[in-house]
Amino acid sequence: MKLEKNWRNKTLENLEKRNVDKPNCDGYLVRRCIELYKIPLEEFTTEDLRIMIGQQIGLVYLIPLAIDILKQDLFAEGDYFEGDLLKNVLLIDTIFWDNNEEYWQTLNELIKDRRHEIIEAKFEIINFDNSKSKSGSS
């Protein structure tokens, strides 16, 4: 997918052309996701990415940002534990990976020599591995 020019300077609300209003509930996670819809992507922290990716929100825009972080530190940490961003990325639904093979290929390159560490950390990798994108790689 070709992203808009200067997409990192925009909010998910702008990019998805969707207004997100105040939540009907007052749970932290819902409130935080709505707040993050209104923050330019370039201001997202590792924790912000972890939250939104964990909710499978804005993946087309957030996965490239997450991959940039994972290239620097595969086990980058949000607020919970070492590797929490990677864990959430690996849990993304298989359909996303099937529809975004270039991201799958990039992430696969990052993890291929470190799968033993991922297994030791007990991160679920089945969605990623079950993607149709896997069939085209070696």
C-alpha positions in Angstrom: 0.0 0.0 0.0 1.3 3.4 -0.9 1.1 5.8 2.0 0.2 9.5 1.8 3.0 12.0 1.6 4.0 13.2 5.1 1.8 10.5 6.6 4.0 10.4 9.7 3.0 14.0 10.5 -0.7 13.1 10.5 -3.0 11.6 13.0 -4.8 8.3 12.5 -8.0 10.4 12.5 -6.7 12.3 9.5 -5.3 9.3 7.7 -8.4 7.1 8.1 -10.7 10.1 7.5 -12.6 9.1 10.6 -13.7 11.3 13.5 -13.3 9.6 16.8 -15.5 10.9 19.6 -15.5 10.6 23.3 -16.0 7.0 24.5 -19.3 5.6 25.9 -17.2 4.0 28.6 -14.5 5.3 30.9 -12.0 2.5 30.7 -8.4 3.5 30.4 -7.7 1.5 27.2 -10.6 3.0 25.3 -9.8 6.5 26.4 -6.1 6.1 25.5 -6.9 4.7 22.1 -9.1 7.7 21.3 -6.4 10.0 22.5 -3.9 8.3 20.3 -6.2 8.7 17.3 -5.6 12.4 17.7 -1.8 12.4 18.1 0.5 12.7 15.1 2.1 9.4 14.4 5.6 10.9 14.6 4.9 11.5 18.3 4.0 7.9 19.1 6.1 6.1 21.7 6.9 2.4 21.7 4.1 2.1 24.3 1.6 4.0 22.1 2.4 1.6 19.3 2.1 -1.4 21.6 -1.3 -0.3 22.7 -2.8 0.4 19.3 -1.2 -2.6 17.6 -2.5 -4.7 20.4 -6.0 -3.5 19.6 -5.3 -4.0 15.9 -6.0 -0.3 15.1 -4.3 1.6 12.3 -2.0 -1.3 11.4 -1.3 -0.1 7.9 0.3 3.0 9.4 1.6 1.7 12.7 3.4 -1.4 11.5 6.0 0.5 9.5 6.7 2.6 12.6 6.9 -0.5 14.7 9.3 -2.2 12.2 11.5 0.9 12.4 11.8 0.5 16.1 12.2 -3.3 15.9 15.1 -2.8 13.5 16.9 -0.9 16.2 15.9 -3.1 19.0 13.9 -6.3 18.3 12.9 -6.6 22.0 12.0 -2.9 22.4 10.0 -2.3 25.5 6.8 -0.3 26.1 5.5 -0.1 29.6 5.3 -3.8 30.5 8.2 -6.0 29.6 11.1 -6.4 27.2 9.7 -7.3 23.8 6.1 -6.3 24.5 6.0 -4.4 21.1 7.2 -7.4 19.2 4.8 -9.7 21.0 1.8 -7.5 19.9 3.1 -7.3 16.4 3.4 -11.1 16.2 -0.2 -11.4 17.4 -1.7 -9.4 14.5 -4.3 -11.3 12.6 -3.1 -13.5 9.7 -5.3 -11.5 7.3 -3.2 -8.4 7.8 0.0 -10.2 7.0 -1.6 -11.8 4.0 -2.6 -8.4 2.7 0.7 -6.7 3.5 3.4 -9.2 2.3 6.1 -6.5 2.2 5.7 -5.9 5.9 5.7 -9.7 6.6 8.9 -10.1 4.6 10.6 -7.2 6.4 9.7 -8.6 9.9 10.5 -12.1 8.9 14.1 -10.9 8.0 14.3 -9.3 11.4 13.3 -12.4 13.3 14.6 -15.2 11.3 17.9 -15.5 13.2 16.4 -14.8 16.5 13.4 -17.2 16.6 15.0 -19.1 19.5 14.8 -16.0 21.6 11.2 -15.4 20.6 10.3 -19.0 21.5 12.2 -18.7 24.8 10.2 -15.5 25.6 7.1 -17.6 24.9 5.7 -15.2 22.4 2.9 -16.5 20.2 4.0 -16.6 16.6 1.4 -18.8 15.0 -0.5 -15.9 13.3 2.7 -14.6 11.7 3.8 -18.1 10.7 0.4 -19.1 9.3 0.3 -16.1 6.9 0.1 -16.9 3.2 3.0 -14.6 2.8 5.2 -17.3 4.3 4.7 -19.6 1.3 6.6 -17.1 -1.0 9.7 -16.9 1.2 12.4 -19.3 2.1 
